[in-house]
Amino acid sequence: MIKIYDESVLKEIEEGILNAQYEKVAKKFKNMSDKEIHDIVYFNIADRTESLSVYGFTQYMFRKTGNTVWLSLSVSIMAYVLCWMEGAYAVGIFHARELVSLEKNIDNLILLLSFYGLPEHLMDDEEAEKIAKEILELDSNNETAISVLNEILNSKKNK
């Protein structure tokens, strides 16, 4: 079930972020769960505004709080919302690697693996294979990891 957020609060948060009033806006997130933070920032603001200011805010909040939900949001914003910008995938994969080094779990590994196969070639087969195998250690039926391993195997056969 999707939680409905107070429109006036969302508008206040959005305006604060877009106007780089990060300190003021940060207070609004103080008692929120990671899911609420993600829903508000990603679905209600970043995806709709496509503003680099939202990425800036996630970086500010990660540096301020150390909560990896903010770093995960940075990755998602660069990889999915701002991917049309030159260098966005490179910044995204940098943060994804940073995220995995801080908190290695299946969600973060899958997020990192999502950079494999991009035209920018930011992740080679060796790194992708290693990550896919780590995912399969945690979830032996993970379709994403299996698909990547099959793709790598097929590319080796065709060489």
C-alpha positions as semicolon CSV with decimal commas, in nm:
position;residue;x (nm);y (nm);z (nm)
1;M;0,000;0,000;0,000
2;I;0,133;0,342;-0,095
3;K;0,128;0,597;0,183
4;I;-0,027;0,932;0,100
5;Y;0,176;1,226;0,229
6;D;0,046;1,569;0,324
7;E;0,068;1,783;0,009
8;S;0,169;2,097;0,198
9;V;0,458;1,911;0,365
10;L;0,571;1,766;0,031
11;K;0,558;2,112;-0,128
12;E;0,758;2,262;0,158
13;I;1,021;1,987;0,131
14;E;1,041;2,019;-0,248
15;E;1,075;2,397;-0,242
16;G;1,341;2,375;0,029
17;I;1,542;2,121;-0,169
18;L;1,509;2,308;-0,499
19;N;1,620;2,629;-0,326
20;A;1,916;2,458;-0,153
21;Q;1,775;2,515;0,196
22;Y;1,908;2,176;0,298
23;E;1,952;2,244;0,670
24;K;1,589;2,356;0,702
25;V;1,456;2,060;0,503
26;A;1,674;1,809;0,689
27;K;1,466;1,863;1,003
28;K;1,156;1,733;0,824
29;F;1,317;1,388;0,783
30;K;1,427;1,350;1,145
31;N;1,169;1,089;1,256
32;M;1,097;0,921;0,923
33;S;1,164;0,560;0,831
34;D;1,399;0,477;0,544
35;K;1,097;0,377;0,334
36;E;0,925;0,711;0,397
37;I;1,246;0,897;0,311
38;H;1,281;0,698;-0,012
39;D;0,916;0,744;-0,111
40;I;0,917;1,118;-0,051
41;V;1,253;1,198;-0,208
42;Y;1,247;0,958;-0,503
43;F;0,884;0,920;-0,604
44;N;0,742;1,255;-0,493
45;I;1,029;1,489;-0,576
46;A;1,326;1,351;-0,775
47;D;1,131;1,155;-1,033
48;R;0,894;1,445;-1,093
49;T;1,133;1,742;-1,090
50;E;1,445;1,580;-1,243
51;S;1,651;1,841;-1,058
52;L;2,018;1,804;-0,971
53;S;1,934;1,981;-0,643
54;V;1,768;1,662;-0,518
55;Y;2,090;1,469;-0,574
56;G;2,277;1,746;-0,390
57;F;2,037;1,711;-0,098
58;T;2,083;1,333;-0,079
59;Q;2,459;1,381;-0,067
60;Y;2,423;1,649;0,201
61;M;2,203;1,419;0,410
62;F;2,434;1,121;0,369
63;R;2,733;1,325;0,484
64;K;2,529;1,470;0,772
65;T;2,363;1,148;0,896
66;G;2,568;0,856;0,763
67;N;2,238;0,679;0,685
68;T;2,293;0,473;0,371
69;V;1,935;0,529;0,251
70;W;2,062;0,870;0,134
71;L;2,351;0,713;-0,058
72;S;2,114;0,461;-0,214
73;L;1,894;0,751;-0,323
74;S;2,198;0,922;-0,476
75;V;2,263;0,609;-0,683
76;S;1,901;0,578;-0,797
77;I;1,873;0,946;-0,885
78;M;2,188;0,939;-1,099
79;A;2,113;0,601;-1,261
80;Y;1,742;0,642;-1,329
81;V;1,630;1,004;-1,296
82;L;1,930;1,202;-1,423
83;C;2,077;0,932;-1,650
84;W;2,033;1,164;-1,949
85;M;2,310;1,387;-1,809
86;E;2,666;1,324;-1,926
87;G;2,853;1,139;-1,650
88;A;2,546;1,051;-1,443
89;Y;2,606;0,676;-1,472
90;A;2,970;0,720;-1,370
91;V;2,868;0,912;-1,058
92;G;2,597;0,655;-0,991
93;I;2,829;0,354;-1,008
94;F;3,083;0,532;-0,788
95;H;2,815;0,576;-0,521
96;A;2,687;0,219;-0,573
97;R;3,035;0,080;-0,507
98;E;3,065;0,307;-0,203
99;L;2,725;0,184;-0,081
100;V;2,821;-0,184;-0,114
101;S;3,148;-0,121;0,070
102;L;2,951;0,030;0,359
103;E;2,654;-0,204;0,363
104;K;2,677;-0,526;0,164
105;N;2,329;-0,669;0,123
106;I;2,131;-0,813;-0,164
107;D;1,951;-0,488;-0,251
108;N;2,273;-0,289;-0,269
109;L;2,448;-0,562;-0,469
110;I;2,161;-0,573;-0,719
111;L;2,170;-0,194;-0,745
112;L;2,542;-0,210;-0,824
113;L;2,493;-0,492;-1,074
114;S;2,233;-0,282;-1,257
115;F;2,524;-0,082;-1,403
116;Y;2,649;-0,387;-1,596
117;G;2,581;-0,381;-1,967
118;L;2,546;-0,006;-2,006
119;P;2,685;0,142;-2,329
120;E;2,934;0,337;-2,115
121;H;3,101;0,005;-2,013
122;L;3,155;0,117;-1,652
123;M;3,162;-0,241;-1,524
124;D;3,362;-0,519;-1,684
125;D;3,260;-0,886;-1,701
126;E;3,491;-0,981;-1,415
127;E;3,336;-0,735;-1,169
128;A;2,982;-0,823;-1,281
129;E;3,051;-1,195;-1,242
130;K;3,189;-1,144;-0,890
131;I;2,886;-0,937;-0,786
132;A;2,639;-1,182;-0,944
133;K;2,799;-1,471;-0,755
134;E;2,778;-1,276;-0,428
135;I;2,408;-1,219;-0,494
136;L;2,354;-1,589;-0,562
137;E;2,520;-1,675;-0,231
138;L;2,244;-1,470;-0,064
139;D;1,962;-1,571;-0,300
140;S;2,034;-1,878;-0,512
141;N;1,734;-1,810;-0,739
142;N;1,797;-1,443;-0,809
143;E;1,696;-1,390;-1,171
144;T;1,904;-1,076;-1,222
145;A;2,226;-1,246;-1,113
146;I;2,151;-1,561;-1,313
147;S;2,076;-1,354;-1,623
148;V;2,403;-1,160;-1,592
149;L;2,605;-1,480;-1,546
150;N;2,438;-1,635;-1,851
151;E;2,511;-1,321;-2,054
152;I;2,878;-1,331;-1,952
153;L;2,901;-1,703;-2,028
154;N;2,746;-1,652;-2,372
155;S;2,978;-1,362;-2,452
156;K;3,280;-1,580;-2,361
157;K;3,153;-1,857;-2,591
158;N;3,120;-1,612;-2,880
159;K;3,476;-1,481;-2,850
